[in-house]
Structures are given as structure tokens and as C-alpha cells.
Amino acid sequence: MVKKRKRRSAQVKEQAVMRLFRGEDIELVSRQTGFTMYELKQWRDRYALEGKESLKSHPRDYLGE
């Protein structure tokens, strides 16, 4: 049986990422939030490069295309 992944809001992801930027241990944040360390690393890296918008599942198209 495949377990369906729940979508998380960009705000919840950002809160977890901010904890990492403040120096909290990624394993601790993973255990407390239920996010995998892989997810947290991806979100942290994308946030560092592209900011808050990168955490959205469906980023807005600001070019109007």
C-alpha cells in the first residue's frame, strides 16, 4: 500500500527552514516536524538560492505567461 504524501504550506516549510538557518540540528527538526531530512535539505537549499517563493508547490508566474 502506497502512503499518499500530504501537501504542506509554504509557511510551514519556511518555519522549518528558518529553524535550520538558526542553527538547529536537522535531525531534531526532522523528528519534531515529521519532514524527512532530505526534504529539509532540499527546501533549505532552494530557499537560500531563490527565497520564499521556491517553497510553494505551484509558484506564481510573475511574467504573466
PDBQT receptor file of N, H, CA, C and O in Angstrom, charges set to zero:
ATOM      1  N   MET A   1       0.842  -1.182   0.000  1.00  0.00    +0.000 N 
ATOM      2  CA  MET A   1       0.000   0.000   0.000  1.00  0.00    +0.000 C 
ATOM      3  C   MET A   1       0.889   1.248   0.000  1.00  0.00    +0.000 C 
ATOM      4  O   MET A   1       1.799   1.368   0.820  1.00  0.00    +0.000 OA
ATOM      5  N   VAL A   2       0.623   2.154  -0.905  1.00  0.00    +0.000 N 
ATOM      6  H   VAL A   2      -0.116   2.057  -1.572  1.00  0.00    +0.000 HD
ATOM      7  CA  VAL A   2       1.400   3.380  -1.024  1.00  0.00    +0.000 C 
ATOM      8  C   VAL A   2       0.740   4.462  -0.184  1.00  0.00    +0.000 C 
ATOM      9  O   VAL A   2      -0.459   4.713  -0.303  1.00  0.00    +0.000 OA
ATOM     10  N   LYS A   3       1.525   5.091   0.654  1.00  0.00    +0.000 N 
ATOM     11  H   LYS A   3       2.499   4.887   0.751  1.00  0.00    +0.000 HD
ATOM     12  CA  LYS A   3       1.008   6.169   1.503  1.00  0.00    +0.000 C 
ATOM     13  C   LYS A   3       1.078   7.487   0.728  1.00  0.00    +0.000 C 
ATOM     14  O   LYS A   3       2.140   7.880   0.246  1.00  0.00    +0.000 OA
ATOM     15  N   LYS A   4      -0.060   8.158   0.617  1.00  0.00    +0.000 N 
ATOM     16  H   LYS A   4      -0.923   7.839   1.009  1.00  0.00    +0.000 HD
ATOM     17  CA  LYS A   4      -0.116   9.423  -0.106  1.00  0.00    +0.000 C 
ATOM     18  C   LYS A   4       0.507  10.528   0.732  1.00  0.00    +0.000 C 
ATOM     19  O   LYS A   4       0.197  10.669   1.915  1.00  0.00    +0.000 OA
ATOM     20  N   ARG A   5       1.395  11.319   0.110  1.00  0.00    +0.000 N 
ATOM     21  H   ARG A   5       1.647  11.205  -0.851  1.00  0.00    +0.000 HD
ATOM     22  CA  ARG A   5       2.067  12.428   0.789  1.00  0.00    +0.000 C 
ATOM     23  C   ARG A   5       1.120  13.604   0.937  1.00  0.00    +0.000 C 
ATOM     24  O   ARG A   5       0.400  13.955   0.002  1.00  0.00    +0.000 OA
ATOM     25  N   LYS A   6       1.124  14.197   2.092  1.00  0.00    +0.000 N 
ATOM     26  H   LYS A   6       1.708  13.911   2.851  1.00  0.00    +0.000 HD
ATOM     27  CA  LYS A   6       0.307  15.368   2.375  1.00  0.00    +0.000 C 
ATOM     28  C   LYS A   6       1.047  16.617   1.906  1.00  0.00    +0.000 C 
ATOM     29  O   LYS A   6       2.249  16.745   2.136  1.00  0.00    +0.000 OA
ATOM     30  N   ARG A   7       0.347  17.531   1.256  1.00  0.00    +0.000 N 
ATOM     31  H   ARG A   7      -0.630  17.427   1.069  1.00  0.00    +0.000 HD
ATOM     32  CA  ARG A   7       0.957  18.791   0.845  1.00  0.00    +0.000 C 
ATOM     33  C   ARG A   7       1.122  19.680   2.054  1.00  0.00    +0.000 C 
ATOM     34  O   ARG A   7       0.259  19.728   2.930  1.00  0.00    +0.000 OA
ATOM     35  N   ARG A   8       2.231  20.379   2.095  1.00  0.00    +0.000 N 
ATOM     36  H   ARG A   8       2.932  20.340   1.383  1.00  0.00    +0.000 HD
ATOM     37  CA  ARG A   8       2.492  21.305   3.194  1.00  0.00    +0.000 C 
ATOM     38  C   ARG A   8       2.520  22.719   2.653  1.00  0.00    +0.000 C 
ATOM     39  O   ARG A   8       2.948  22.954   1.523  1.00  0.00    +0.000 OA
ATOM     40  N   SER A   9       2.067  23.653   3.459  1.00  0.00    +0.000 N 
ATOM     41  H   SER A   9       1.720  23.462   4.377  1.00  0.00    +0.000 HD
ATOM     42  CA  SER A   9       2.053  25.047   3.024  1.00  0.00    +0.000 C 
ATOM     43  C   SER A   9       3.470  25.599   3.007  1.00  0.00    +0.000 C 
ATOM     44  O   SER A   9       4.354  25.121   3.717  1.00  0.00    +0.000 OA
ATOM     45  N   ALA A  10       3.659  26.610   2.185  1.00  0.00    +0.000 N 
ATOM     46  H   ALA A  10       2.941  26.999   1.608  1.00  0.00    +0.000 HD
ATOM     47  CA  ALA A  10       4.966  27.268   2.104  1.00  0.00    +0.000 C 
ATOM     48  C   ALA A  10       5.344  27.857   3.457  1.00  0.00    +0.000 C 
ATOM     49  O   ALA A  10       6.524  27.899   3.804  1.00  0.00    +0.000 OA
ATOM     50  N   GLN A  11       4.362  28.311   4.218  1.00  0.00    +0.000 N 
ATOM     51  H   GLN A  11       3.404  28.278   3.935  1.00  0.00    +0.000 HD
ATOM     52  CA  GLN A  11       4.632  28.909   5.526  1.00  0.00    +0.000 C 
ATOM     53  C   GLN A  11       5.194  27.860   6.493  1.00  0.00    +0.000 C 
ATOM     54  O   GLN A  11       6.135  28.147   7.233  1.00  0.00    +0.000 OA
ATOM     55  N   VAL A  12       4.635  26.666   6.494  1.00  0.00    +0.000 N 
ATOM     56  H   VAL A  12       3.871  26.432   5.894  1.00  0.00    +0.000 HD
ATOM     57  CA  VAL A  12       5.113  25.598   7.375  1.00  0.00    +0.000 C 
ATOM     58  C   VAL A  12       6.529  25.189   6.975  1.00  0.00    +0.000 C 
ATOM     59  O   VAL A  12       7.383  24.961   7.833  1.00  0.00    +0.000 OA
ATOM     60  N   LYS A  13       6.772  25.097   5.664  1.00  0.00    +0.000 N 
ATOM     61  H   LYS A  13       6.079  25.282   4.968  1.00  0.00    +0.000 HD
ATOM     62  CA  LYS A  13       8.109  24.757   5.181  1.00  0.00    +0.000 C 
ATOM     63  C   LYS A  13       9.110  25.838   5.588  1.00  0.00    +0.000 C 
ATOM     64  O   LYS A  13      10.221  25.533   6.022  1.00  0.00    +0.000 OA
ATOM     65  N   GLU A  14       8.709  27.097   5.443  1.00  0.00    +0.000 N 
ATOM     66  H   GLU A  14       7.807  27.344   5.090  1.00  0.00    +0.000 HD
ATOM     67  CA  GLU A  14       9.597  28.203   5.772  1.00  0.00    +0.000 C 
ATOM     68  C   GLU A  14       9.952  28.195   7.264  1.00  0.00    +0.000 C 
ATOM     69  O   GLU A  14      11.096  28.475   7.621  1.00  0.00    +0.000 OA
ATOM     70  N   GLN A  15       9.006  27.884   8.122  1.00  0.00    +0.000 N 
ATOM     71  H   GLN A  15       8.076  27.656   7.831  1.00  0.00    +0.000 HD
ATOM     72  CA  GLN A  15       9.283  27.820   9.556  1.00  0.00    +0.000 C 
ATOM     73  C   GLN A  15      10.340  26.762   9.853  1.00  0.00    +0.000 C 
ATOM     74  O   GLN A  15      11.233  26.985  10.670  1.00  0.00    +0.000 OA
ATOM     75  N   ALA A  16      10.241  25.617   9.194  1.00  0.00    +0.000 N 
ATOM     76  H   ALA A  16       9.515  25.436   8.530  1.00  0.00    +0.000 HD
ATOM     77  CA  ALA A  16      11.227  24.553   9.393  1.00  0.00    +0.000 C 
ATOM     78  C   ALA A  16      12.598  24.985   8.873  1.00  0.00    +0.000 C 
ATOM     79  O   ALA A  16      13.617  24.739   9.519  1.00  0.00    +0.000 OA
ATOM     80  N   VAL A  17      12.621  25.627   7.709  1.00  0.00    +0.000 N 
ATOM     81  H   VAL A  17      11.794  25.827   7.184  1.00  0.00    +0.000 HD
ATOM     82  CA  VAL A  17      13.878  26.092   7.122  1.00  0.00    +0.000 C 
ATOM     83  C   VAL A  17      14.535  27.153   8.014  1.00  0.00    +0.000 C 
ATOM     84  O   VAL A  17      15.753  27.147   8.195  1.00  0.00    +0.000 OA
ATOM     85  N   MET A  18      13.736  28.052   8.563  1.00  0.00    +0.000 N 
ATOM     86  H   MET A  18      12.747  28.057   8.416  1.00  0.00    +0.000 HD
ATOM     87  CA  MET A  18      14.283  29.085   9.447  1.00  0.00    +0.000 C 
ATOM     88  C   MET A  18      14.933  28.467  10.684  1.00  0.00    +0.000 C 
ATOM     89  O   MET A  18      15.934  28.983  11.183  1.00  0.00    +0.000 OA
ATOM     90  N   ARG A  19      14.379  27.384  11.171  1.00  0.00    +0.000 N 
ATOM     91  H   ARG A  19      13.567  26.964  10.766  1.00  0.00    +0.000 HD
ATOM     92  CA  ARG A  19      14.987  26.694  12.318  1.00  0.00    +0.000 C 
ATOM     93  C   ARG A  19      16.385  26.196  11.945  1.00  0.00    +0.000 C 
ATOM     94  O   ARG A  19      17.309  26.257  12.756  1.00  0.00    +0.000 OA
ATOM     95  N   LEU A  20      16.533  25.704  10.715  1.00  0.00    +0.000 N 
ATOM     96  H   LEU A  20      15.783  25.654  10.056  1.00  0.00    +0.000 HD
ATOM     97  CA  LEU A  20      17.843  25.231  10.264  1.00  0.00    +0.000 C 
ATOM     98  C   LEU A  20      18.824  26.399  10.142  1.00  0.00    +0.000 C 
ATOM     99  O   LEU A  20      19.985  26.283  10.535  1.00  0.00    +0.000 OA
ATOM    100  N   PHE A  21      18.356  27.518   9.599  1.00  0.00    +0.000 N 
ATOM    101  H   PHE A  21      17.413  27.613   9.280  1.00  0.00    +0.000 HD
ATOM    102  CA  PHE A  21      19.222  28.692   9.460  1.00  0.00    +0.000 C 
ATOM    103  C   PHE A  21      19.652  29.258  10.819  1.00  0.00    +0.000 C 
ATOM    104  O   PHE A  21      20.709  29.878  10.933  1.00  0.00    +0.000 OA
ATOM    105  N   ARG A  22      18.824  29.041  11.843  1.00  0.00    +0.000 N 
ATOM    106  H   ARG A  22      17.965  28.538  11.751  1.00  0.00    +0.000 HD
ATOM    107  CA  ARG A  22      19.195  29.497  13.186  1.00  0.00    +0.000 C 
ATOM    108  C   ARG A  22      20.168  28.529  13.865  1.00  0.00    +0.000 C 
ATOM    109  O   ARG A  22      20.633  28.784  14.976  1.00  0.00    +0.000 OA
ATOM    110  N   GLY A  23      20.470  27.422  13.190  1.00  0.00    +0.000 N 
ATOM    111  H   GLY A  23      20.092  27.215  12.288  1.00  0.00    +0.000 HD
ATOM    112  CA  GLY A  23      21.477  26.504  13.711  1.00  0.00    +0.000 C 
ATOM    113  C   GLY A  23      20.947  25.262  14.410  1.00  0.00    +0.000 C 
ATOM    114  O   GLY A  23      21.715  24.502  14.998  1.00  0.00    +0.000 OA
ATOM    115  N   GLU A  24      19.635  25.055  14.347  1.00  0.00    +0.000 N 
ATOM    116  H   GLU A  24      19.011  25.673  13.869  1.00  0.00    +0.000 HD
ATOM    117  CA  GLU A  24      19.091  23.844  14.966  1.00  0.00    +0.000 C 
ATOM    118  C   GLU A  24      19.526  22.618  14.159  1.00  0.00    +0.000 C 
ATOM    119  O   GLU A  24      19.711  22.693  12.945  1.00  0.00    +0.000 OA
ATOM    120  N   ASP A  25      19.683  21.509  14.845  1.00  0.00    +0.000 N 
ATOM    121  H   ASP A  25      19.532  21.448  15.832  1.00  0.00    +0.000 HD
ATOM    122  CA  ASP A  25      20.113  20.264  14.227  1.00  0.00    +0.000 C 
ATOM    123  C   ASP A  25      19.036  19.745  13.271  1.00  0.00    +0.000 C 
ATOM    124  O   ASP A  25      17.859  19.683  13.626  1.00  0.00    +0.000 OA
ATOM    125  N   ILE A  26      19.445  19.377  12.070  1.00  0.00    +0.000 N 
ATOM    126  H   ILE A  26      20.401  19.427  11.782  1.00  0.00    +0.000 HD
ATOM    127  CA  ILE A  26      18.489  18.938  11.052  1.00  0.00    +0.000 C 
ATOM    128  C   ILE A  26      17.766  17.659  11.481  1.00  0.00    +0.000 C 
ATOM    129  O   ILE A  26      16.589  17.479  11.167  1.00  0.00    +0.000 OA
ATOM    130  N   GLU A  27      18.457  16.779  12.191  1.00  0.00    +0.000 N 
ATOM    131  H   GLU A  27      19.412  16.925  12.445  1.00  0.00    +0.000 HD
ATOM    132  CA  GLU A  27      17.818  15.546  12.651  1.00  0.00    +0.000 C 
ATOM    133  C   GLU A  27      16.716  15.842  13.673  1.00  0.00    +0.000 C 
ATOM    134  O   GLU A  27      15.658  15.214  13.651  1.00  0.00    +0.000 OA
ATOM    135  N   LEU A  28      16.971  16.791  14.557  1.00  0.00    +0.000 N 
ATOM    136  H   LEU A  28      17.831  17.301  14.574  1.00  0.00    +0.000 HD
ATOM    137  CA  LEU A  28      15.982  17.192  15.552  1.00  0.00    +0.000 C 
ATOM    138  C   LEU A  28      14.767  17.829  14.878  1.00  0.00    +0.000 C 
ATOM    139  O   LEU A  28      13.628  17.492  15.203  1.00  0.00    +0.000 OA
ATOM    140  N   VAL A  29      15.005  18.741  13.947  1.00  0.00    +0.000 N 
ATOM    141  H   VAL A  29      15.930  19.015  13.683  1.00  0.00    +0.000 HD
ATOM    142  CA  VAL A  29      13.905  19.399  13.227  1.00  0.00    +0.000 C 
ATOM    143  C   VAL A  29      13.098  18.348  12.462  1.00  0.00    +0.000 C 
ATOM    144  O   VAL A  29      11.870  18.423  12.419  1.00  0.00    +0.000 OA
ATOM    145  N   SER A  30      13.766  17.388  11.868  1.00  0.00    +0.000 N 
ATOM    146  H   SER A  30      14.763  17.327  11.902  1.00  0.00    +0.000 HD
ATOM    147  CA  SER A  30      13.096  16.320  11.136  1.00  0.00    +0.000 C 
ATOM    148  C   SER A  30      12.180  15.514  12.054  1.00  0.00    +0.000 C 
ATOM    149  O   SER A  30      11.025  15.257  11.714  1.00  0.00    +0.000 OA
ATOM    150  N   ARG A  31      12.685  15.127  13.191  1.00  0.00    +0.000 N 
ATOM    151  H   ARG A  31      13.623  15.337  13.467  1.00  0.00    +0.000 HD
ATOM    152  CA  ARG A  31      11.880  14.345  14.137  1.00  0.00    +0.000 C 
ATOM    153  C   ARG A  31      10.681  15.137  14.640  1.00  0.00    +0.000 C 
ATOM    154  O   ARG A  31       9.578  14.599  14.742  1.00  0.00    +0.000 OA
ATOM    155  N   GLN A  32      10.889  16.398  14.951  1.00  0.00    +0.000 N 
ATOM    156  H   GLN A  32      11.785  16.834  14.868  1.00  0.00    +0.000 HD
ATOM    157  CA  GLN A  32       9.825  17.205  15.539  1.00  0.00    +0.000 C 
ATOM    158  C   GLN A  32       8.754  17.621  14.532  1.00  0.00    +0.000 C 
ATOM    159  O   GLN A  32       7.594  17.802  14.901  1.00  0.00    +0.000 OA
ATOM    160  N   THR A  33       9.134  17.771  13.274  1.00  0.00    +0.000 N 
ATOM    161  H   THR A  33      10.077  17.624  12.974  1.00  0.00    +0.000 HD
ATOM    162  CA  THR A  33       8.179  18.236  12.261  1.00  0.00    +0.000 C 
ATOM    163  C   THR A  33       7.574  17.100  11.439  1.00  0.00    +0.000 C 
ATOM    164  O   THR A  33       6.502  17.259  10.854  1.00  0.00    +0.000 OA
ATOM    165  N   GLY A  34       8.250  15.964  11.393  1.00  0.00    +0.000 N 
ATOM    166  H   GLY A  34       9.121  15.835  11.868  1.00  0.00    +0.000 HD
ATOM    167  CA  GLY A  34       7.788  14.863  10.568  1.00  0.00    +0.000 C 
ATOM    168  C   GLY A  34       8.269  14.951   9.127  1.00  0.00    +0.000 C 
ATOM    169  O   GLY A  34       7.936  14.087   8.315  1.00  0.00    +0.000 OA
ATOM    170  N   PHE A  35       9.046  15.976   8.794  1.00  0.00    +0.000 N 
ATOM    171  H   PHE A  35       9.316  16.677   9.454  1.00  0.00    +0.000 HD
ATOM    172  CA  PHE A  35       9.634  16.099   7.467  1.00  0.00    +0.000 C 
ATOM    173  C   PHE A  35      10.886  15.240   7.419  1.00  0.00    +0.000 C 
ATOM    174  O   PHE A  35      11.567  15.075   8.431  1.00  0.00    +0.000 OA
ATOM    175  N   THR A  36      11.193  14.695   6.254  1.00  0.00    +0.000 N 
ATOM    176  H   THR A  36      10.640  14.829   5.432  1.00  0.00    +0.000 HD
ATOM    177  CA  THR A  36      12.429  13.931   6.131  1.00  0.00    +0.000 C 
ATOM    178  C   THR A  36      13.610  14.892   6.070  1.00  0.00    +0.000 C 
ATOM    179  O   THR A  36      13.456  16.060   5.710  1.00  0.00    +0.000 OA
ATOM    180  N   MET A  37      14.771  14.398   6.420  1.00  0.00    +0.000 N 
ATOM    181  H   MET A  37      14.896  13.450   6.712  1.00  0.00    +0.000 HD
ATOM    182  CA  MET A  37      15.968  15.241   6.330  1.00  0.00    +0.000 C 
ATOM    183  C   MET A  37      16.225  15.615   4.872  1.00  0.00    +0.000 C 
ATOM    184  O   MET A  37      16.712  16.711   4.593  1.00  0.00    +0.000 OA
ATOM    185  N   TYR A  38      15.907  14.725   3.950  1.00  0.00    +0.000 N 
ATOM    186  H   TYR A  38      15.512  13.835   4.176  1.00  0.00    +0.000 HD
ATOM    187  CA  TYR A  38      16.064  15.008   2.525  1.00  0.00    +0.000 C 
ATOM    188  C   TYR A  38      15.195  16.204   2.118  1.00  0.00    +0.000 C 
ATOM    189  O   TYR A  38      15.661  17.113   1.431  1.00  0.00    +0.000 OA
ATOM    190  N   GLU A  39      13.921  16.192   2.553  1.00  0.00    +0.000 N 
ATOM    191  H   GLU A  39      13.543  15.453   3.111  1.00  0.00    +0.000 HD
ATOM    192  CA  GLU A  39      13.030  17.320   2.244  1.00  0.00    +0.000 C 
ATOM    193  C   GLU A  39      13.586  18.611   2.823  1.00  0.00    +0.000 C 
ATOM    194  O   GLU A  39      13.639  19.628   2.132  1.00  0.00    +0.000 OA
ATOM    195  N   LEU A  40      13.996  18.581   4.075  1.00  0.00    +0.000 N 
ATOM    196  H   LEU A  40      13.952  17.755   4.637  1.00  0.00    +0.000 HD
ATOM    197  CA  LEU A  40      14.514  19.782   4.739  1.00  0.00    +0.000 C 
ATOM    198  C   LEU A  40      15.740  20.329   4.027  1.00  0.00    +0.000 C 
ATOM    199  O   LEU A  40      15.870  21.541   3.857  1.00  0.00    +0.000 OA
ATOM    200  N   LYS A  41      16.640  19.444   3.609  1.00  0.00    +0.000 N 
ATOM    201  H   LYS A  41      16.534  18.459   3.748  1.00  0.00    +0.000 HD
ATOM    202  CA  LYS A  41      17.842  19.889   2.889  1.00  0.00    +0.000 C 
ATOM    203  C   LYS A  41      17.479  20.538   1.560  1.00  0.00    +0.000 C 
ATOM    204  O   LYS A  41      18.031  21.574   1.189  1.00  0.00    +0.000 OA
ATOM    205  N   GLN A  42      16.537  19.909   0.843  1.00  0.00    +0.000 N 
ATOM    206  H   GLN A  42      16.088  19.067   1.144  1.00  0.00    +0.000 HD
ATOM    207  CA  GLN A  42      16.108  20.486  -0.440  1.00  0.00    +0.000 C 
ATOM    208  C   GLN A  42      15.495  21.858  -0.239  1.00  0.00    +0.000 C 
ATOM    209  O   GLN A  42      15.845  22.805  -0.944  1.00  0.00    +0.000 OA
ATOM    210  N   TRP A  43      14.585  21.975   0.714  1.00  0.00    +0.000 N 
ATOM    211  H   TRP A  43      14.301  21.206   1.286  1.00  0.00    +0.000 HD
ATOM    212  CA  TRP A  43      13.915  23.256   0.975  1.00  0.00    +0.000 C 
ATOM    213  C   TRP A  43      14.916  24.316   1.408  1.00  0.00    +0.000 C 
ATOM    214  O   TRP A  43      14.850  25.458   0.954  1.00  0.00    +0.000 OA
ATOM    215  N   ARG A  44      15.845  23.942   2.288  1.00  0.00    +0.000 N 
ATOM    216  H   ARG A  44      15.898  23.014   2.658  1.00  0.00    +0.000 HD
ATOM    217  CA  ARG A  44      16.860  24.884   2.768  1.00  0.00    +0.000 C 
ATOM    218  C   ARG A  44      17.698  25.412   1.607  1.00  0.00    +0.000 C 
ATOM    219  O   ARG A  44      17.926  26.616   1.493  1.00  0.00    +0.000 OA
ATOM    220  N   ASP A  45      18.154  24.496   0.745  1.00  0.00    +0.000 N 
ATOM    221  H   ASP A  45      17.969  23.518   0.838  1.00  0.00    +0.000 HD
ATOM    222  CA  ASP A  45      18.999  24.893  -0.381  1.00  0.00    +0.000 C 
ATOM    223  C   ASP A  45      18.244  25.754  -1.383  1.00  0.00    +0.000 C 
ATOM    224  O   ASP A  45      18.778  26.747  -1.876  1.00  0.00    +0.000 OA
ATOM    225  N   ARG A  46      17.002  25.379  -1.688  1.00  0.00    +0.000 N 
ATOM    226  H   ARG A  46      16.567  24.572  -1.288  1.00  0.00    +0.000 HD
ATOM    227  CA  ARG A  46      16.199  26.187  -2.617  1.00  0.00    +0.000 C 
ATOM    228  C   ARG A  46      15.896  27.556  -2.037  1.00  0.00    +0.000 C 
ATOM    229  O   ARG A  46      15.932  28.561  -2.748  1.00  0.00    +0.000 OA
ATOM    230  N   TYR A  47      15.594  27.597  -0.729  1.00  0.00    +0.000 N 
ATOM    231  H   TYR A  47      15.564  26.781  -0.151  1.00  0.00    +0.000 HD
ATOM    232  CA  TYR A  47      15.294  28.871  -0.073  1.00  0.00    +0.000 C 
ATOM    233  C   TYR A  47      16.516  29.786  -0.120  1.00  0.00    +0.000 C 
ATOM    234  O   TYR A  47      16.388  30.985  -0.366  1.00  0.00    +0.000 OA
ATOM    235  N   ALA A  48      17.688  29.226   0.115  1.00  0.00    +0.000 N 
ATOM    236  H   ALA A  48      17.792  28.252   0.315  1.00  0.00    +0.000 HD
ATOM    237  CA  ALA A  48      18.924  30.018   0.099  1.00  0.00    +0.000 C 
ATOM    238  C   ALA A  48      19.183  30.619  -1.285  1.00  0.00    +0.000 C 
ATOM    239  O   ALA A  48      19.705  31.729  -1.386  1.00  0.00    +0.000 OA
ATOM    240  N   LEU A  49      18.828  29.908  -2.333  1.00  0.00    +0.000 N 
ATOM    241  H   LEU A  49      18.404  29.007  -2.251  1.00  0.00    +0.000 HD
ATOM    242  CA  LEU A  49      19.075  30.376  -3.697  1.00  0.00    +0.000 C 
ATOM    243  C   LEU A  49      17.959  31.257  -4.253  1.00  0.00    +0.000 C 
ATOM    244  O   LEU A  49      18.219  32.237  -4.951  1.00  0.00    +0.000 OA
ATOM    245  N   GLU A  50      16.701  30.894  -3.935  1.00  0.00    +0.000 N 
ATOM    246  H   GLU A  50      16.490  30.098  -3.368  1.00  0.00    +0.000 HD
ATOM    247  CA  GLU A  50      15.576  31.527  -4.615  1.00  0.00    +0.000 C 
ATOM    248  C   GLU A  50      14.569  32.215  -3.701  1.00  0.00    +0.000 C 
ATOM    249  O   GLU A  50      13.661  32.892  -4.183  1.00  0.00    +0.000 OA
ATOM    250  N   GLY A  51      14.717  32.054  -2.395  1.00  0.00    +0.000 N 
ATOM    251  H   GLY A  51      15.455  31.504  -2.003  1.00  0.00    +0.000 HD
ATOM    252  CA  GLY A  51      13.816  32.716  -1.465  1.00  0.00    +0.000 C 
ATOM    253  C   GLY A  51      12.525  31.972  -1.207  1.00  0.00    +0.000 C 
ATOM    254  O   GLY A  51      12.367  30.814  -1.594  1.00  0.00    +0.000 OA
ATOM    255  N   LYS A  52      11.607  32.650  -0.549  1.00  0.00    +0.000 N 
ATOM    256  H   LYS A  52      11.736  33.591  -0.234  1.00  0.00    +0.000 HD
ATOM    257  CA  LYS A  52      10.344  32.085  -0.080  1.00  0.00    +0.000 C 
ATOM    258  C   LYS A  52       9.508  31.468  -1.204  1.00  0.00    +0.000 C 
ATOM    259  O   LYS A  52       8.883  30.424  -1.012  1.00  0.00    +0.000 OA
ATOM    260  N   GLU A  53       9.496  32.094  -2.346  1.00  0.00    +0.000 N 
ATOM    261  H   GLU A  53      10.004  32.942  -2.502  1.00  0.00    +0.000 HD
ATOM    262  CA  GLU A  53       8.667  31.624  -3.471  1.00  0.00    +0.000 C 
ATOM    263  C   GLU A  53       9.019  30.194  -3.877  1.00  0.00    +0.000 C 
ATOM    264  O   GLU A  53       8.162  29.468  -4.381  1.00  0.00    +0.000 OA
ATOM    265  N   SER A  54      10.257  29.786  -3.664  1.00  0.00    +0.000 N 
ATOM    266  H   SER A  54      10.953  30.376  -3.254  1.00  0.00    +0.000 HD
ATOM    267  CA  SER A  54      10.689  28.449  -4.074  1.00  0.00    +0.000 C 
ATOM    268  C   SER A  54      10.045  27.344  -3.248  1.00  0.00    +0.000 C 
ATOM    269  O   SER A  54      10.079  26.183  -3.658  1.00  0.00    +0.000 OA
ATOM    270  N   LEU A  55       9.463  27.665  -2.102  1.00  0.00    +0.000 N 
ATOM    271  H   LEU A  55       9.437  28.608  -1.769  1.00  0.00    +0.000 HD
ATOM    272  CA  LEU A  55       8.859  26.660  -1.240  1.00  0.00    +0.000 C 
ATOM    273  C   LEU A  55       7.421  26.343  -1.622  1.00  0.00    +0.000 C 
ATOM    274  O   LEU A  55       6.838  25.392  -1.101  1.00  0.00    +0.000 OA
ATOM    275  N   LYS A  56       6.852  27.115  -2.511  1.00  0.00    +0.000 N 
ATOM    276  H   LYS A  56       7.326  27.888  -2.935  1.00  0.00    +0.000 HD
ATOM    277  CA  LYS A  56       5.476  26.881  -2.930  1.00  0.00    +0.000 C 
ATOM    278  C   LYS A  56       5.428  25.724  -3.916  1.00  0.00    +0.000 C 
ATOM    279  O   LYS A  56       6.309  25.578  -4.763  1.00  0.00    +0.000 OA
ATOM    280  N   SER A  57       4.391  24.905  -3.796  1.00  0.00    +0.000 N 
ATOM    281  H   SER A  57       3.675  25.024  -3.108  1.00  0.00    +0.000 HD
ATOM    282  CA  SER A  57       4.224  23.770  -4.699  1.00  0.00    +0.000 C 
ATOM    283  C   SER A  57       3.956  24.235  -6.125  1.00  0.00    +0.000 C 
ATOM    284  O   SER A  57       4.390  23.609  -7.092  1.00  0.00    +0.000 OA
ATOM    285  N   HIS A  58       3.235  25.342  -6.233  1.00  0.00    +0.000 N 
ATOM    286  H   HIS A  58       2.883  25.851  -5.448  1.00  0.00    +0.000 HD
ATOM    287  CA  HIS A  58       2.894  25.899  -7.536  1.00  0.00    +0.000 C 
ATOM    288  C   HIS A  58       3.230  27.384  -7.520  1.00  0.00    +0.000 C 
ATOM    289  O   HIS A  58       2.346  28.219  -7.329  1.00  0.00    +0.000 OA
ATOM    290  N   PRO A  59       4.505  27.719  -7.721  1.00  0.00    +0.000 N 
ATOM    291  CA  PRO A  59       4.892  29.147  -7.689  1.00  0.00    +0.000 C 
ATOM    292  C   PRO A  59       4.126  29.964  -8.719  1.00  0.00    +0.000 C 
ATOM    293  O   PRO A  59       3.800  29.489  -9.807  1.00  0.00    +0.000 OA
ATOM    294  N   ARG A  60       3.855  31.186  -8.347  1.00  0.00    +0.000 N 
ATOM    295  H   ARG A  60       4.121  31.572  -7.463  1.00  0.00    +0.000 HD
ATOM    296  CA  ARG A  60       3.146  32.079  -9.254  1.00  0.00    +0.000 C 
ATOM    297  C   ARG A  60       4.056  32.450 -10.430  1.00  0.00    +0.000 C 
ATOM    298  O   ARG A  60       5.277  32.533 -10.295  1.00  0.00    +0.000 OA
ATOM    299  N   ASP A  61       3.439  32.664 -11.556  1.00  0.00    +0.000 N 
ATOM    300  H   ASP A  61       2.448  32.597 -11.666  1.00  0.00    +0.000 HD
ATOM    301  CA  ASP A  61       4.163  33.089 -12.747  1.00  0.00    +0.000 C 
ATOM    302  C   ASP A  61       4.099  34.604 -12.790  1.00  0.00    +0.000 C 
ATOM    303  O   ASP A  61       3.070  35.168 -13.165  1.00  0.00    +0.000 OA
ATOM    304  N   TYR A  62       5.168  35.263 -12.418  1.00  0.00    +0.000 N 
ATOM    305  H   TYR A  62       6.003  34.805 -12.114  1.00  0.00    +0.000 HD
ATOM    306  CA  TYR A  62       5.167  36.722 -12.348  1.00  0.00    +0.000 C 
ATOM    307  C   TYR A  62       5.339  37.387 -13.715  1.00  0.00    +0.000 C 
ATOM    308  O   TYR A  62       5.201  38.604 -13.838  1.00  0.00    +0.000 OA
ATOM    309  N   LEU A  63       5.637  36.597 -14.727  1.00  0.00    +0.000 N 
ATOM    310  H   LEU A  63       5.750  35.608 -14.627  1.00  0.00    +0.000 HD
ATOM    311  CA  LEU A  63       5.812  37.181 -16.054  1.00  0.00    +0.000 C 
ATOM    312  C   LEU A  63       4.505  37.254 -16.820  1.00  0.00    +0.000 C 
ATOM    313  O   LEU A  63       4.452  37.822 -17.910  1.00  0.00    +0.000 OA
ATOM    314  N   GLY A  64       3.451  36.683 -16.255  1.00  0.00    +0.000 N 
ATOM    315  H   GLY A  64       3.494  36.222 -15.369  1.00  0.00    +0.000 HD
ATOM    316  CA  GLY A  64       2.147  36.757 -16.895  1.00  0.00    +0.000 C 
ATOM    317  C   GLY A  64       2.020  35.849 -18.095  1.00  0.00    +0.000 C 
ATOM    318  O   GLY A  64       1.148  36.063 -18.937  1.00  0.00    +0.000 OA
ATOM    319  N   GLU A  65       2.863  34.846 -18.195  1.00  0.00    +0.000 N 
ATOM    320  H   GLU A  65       3.571  34.672 -17.511  1.00  0.00    +0.000 HD
ATOM    321  CA  GLU A  65       2.803  33.941 -19.344  1.00  0.00    +0.000 C 
ATOM    322  C   GLU A  65       1.838  32.820 -19.086  1.00  0.00    +0.000 C 
ATOM    323  O   GLU A  65       1.653  31.955 -19.942  1.00  0.00    +0.000 OA
TER     324      GLU A  65
